[in-house]
Structure formats: structure tokens, C-alpha cells
Amino acid sequence: MANIATKQAIEIDFWRDSKTESPQSNSIRNLTSKFSDAGIFLDCVEKYRDRLPEEGRVLELGGGQCWASCVYKRVFPNCSVIGTDISPFAVQSAPKWEKMLEVKLANAYACKSYEIEEDDASLDLIFCYSAAHHFLAHKRTLAEFKRVLKPGASTFYFFEPTSPSYLYSLAYKRVNRKRPEVPEDVLVPSKLRAIAGDLGLGFELDFYPSYKGRGATATAYYLILARVPFLQALLPCTANFIFTKRP
């Protein structure tokens, strides 16, 4: 297994070299893919709308081209929204989405998940959309949340792949077969719960077996998970995580 630095370098360079997602690309395939993702992201936003700030400073972590930052700004125009990703080549595409969605982000920059360029206790919300499984250094990342969030504020991980620890190896192999060009991972809820507890962060887990935009086999699998909830903790699933900095 490649070390963290090697995996991060692959992730950074992917956004430089991708035929559909590099800064110079205007691929229609990329647009349709992101708009499909936007439907799921908006569903998550509506699900937790009463817990999301409608004003204040909001940061997206691991946002790729920062399209979700632009969607959040469109939904909550009074927020000051900051987009970030580990790759500067990804963030270069943020102006495309600002123009398309007719919004203006407060900032967009490249940073690691555990080296956020914000002051202590300065953020009202951090969110990720299907990105946290790339963070790898989870303890350092959650410690960074504790540093930059205001007391009582939260980080939301939306639509993340999960697996119980006893199926992790199988789930890891599967996701890397599906997308071999970038190192993939899955989140083990029990491990994140333990890290959050050690750091004094509140932890919530909400399984979210969405079957939107999936192939036939995956749709059938997630339909079963949606209809038989006890299986969601026993098998690989998708979920939303919430980490809260206690007042």
C-alpha cells in the first residue's frame, strides 16, 4: 500500500492530467457527472437544513473543483463560503462553477485536510461531499476541525463510503478496482468514533443508502439496505458523519 505522501501526490496530479477534470478541460461528461452529484448533495443539505448555518463562514474541505461550495453559496447566499482541495489544479476550476451558478466564493485555495489556512475558532461550518475517505490522516484532520471550528459548530461528511472493520479489506479492494486512477478508501465508523471521542468531539453517524445514479446491481443492493436498516451497519454502505466541537 502506498504511503500517505505518495497517495496525496497522485491525487494532486490527477486534477492536472485528467482529460475531463483538468483546469483546461470543459468536458460535458464532467458537467453531467457533477450535476448528478449535485442532486445527492442538495438532498443531504435539505436533510440537515435546520442544522446548517444560513450566514457566517463556511468551508468545504476536499472540494475538488469546488462546485459544491458554489451550490452551498447559491442555497445560502448570506454565507461567506470558502472552497478548498488538496490539489491546486482542482481549485483552478472554481471560477467555472462560480460563473455557471452565478455566485462568488469568499476564497478558494489548496490545502491538506489537516492544514487548513484559517484562524482558530473562525468557522461556523466545515463540510465535505464524498471526499473524506481521501483524507487518510484522520486523527490529524479531526484535531484540525477542533482548532478551526467555533464552539458548538460542526463538520459534516456527506455521502461517504463506509464499511465495518471486518469487511474493510474487501471493501477497499472493491473501490480501488472501480476507480484505479486515484487511490480510494472507505471509512470505518468505529475508528472515527474512537478518534472523535479521544479529541472530545461530538460524533453522530447517519447511514444514507442512496441509490441515485447507480448501476443496476448497485441500485438493487442499496435498495435492500434502505429497506432493511439493520444491514446498514453490518455491510458496506454510505453514510453522513457529523463531528461537533463542544461549547
Phi, psi and omega in degrees: 000132180294150179283174186299315182298320179295316179296320179296320179296320178297316180297316180298312184288335177305316183288341175280323192257346184299135179291336183252342187233009176288163182302328183274354183273142171235048187295131175292330177297319178296317180299313182293324178296315181292323178293327174296315177298324182299327178297319178291316180301315180296325176298318178295317179300316180294325180299323184245021188305322182287354178249001181258138182289138176265357173207169183105190186259121184237134180235130171266132181250134181068039189275003182059239179282001176070026178296323180291328174300318180292322177296316180299317179298324179292321181285321182238078188295342181275356177277148169266107190254132181244128177258139177220159171202160178293335185257122175296335179289329175290312185296335178301338181273357181304319180301332177299317183284326174301315181294315184295320184262002174057051177225170176226119177285152177292327180191161173209124184207165180267135176199158171282159182296338182251013177222064182280132185272058178227155182289161176302140174050047185243355185246139177272341180197142164240138173222156174227147172241110177048045183231334188296337178289353174266354189288323172072303181272074191291323180294316178294324180294312180294327175295325178292323175301316181298327180288312192269341179284146170289153176305131181088350180277164187229160166249132176249125168262111181264136168055060180256141175288135181231162174204143168294157187300327184286347176247008186302314184300317179293317180295321179298314180297321182296311184293330179280338171288323182291324184222074187287344185289338178229133179301125180252163177211172172231153181267138176257107187305321182297325179290317179292324177299317181294318179296315179300318179298317179298327182271355181078022177268144171291146183226130173227143178233128181230103180296141189220077185280065180290138178246014178291137173070018181260163174289175187300313183294314180295323178299315179298318180299312183286334172296319177297315179298321180294327185268345179234079191302328183295340179285341185297327178274345184263341184232162173305137184210186169242150187207162171252136179245145176229124176245127185239133174278116185292143180300000000 
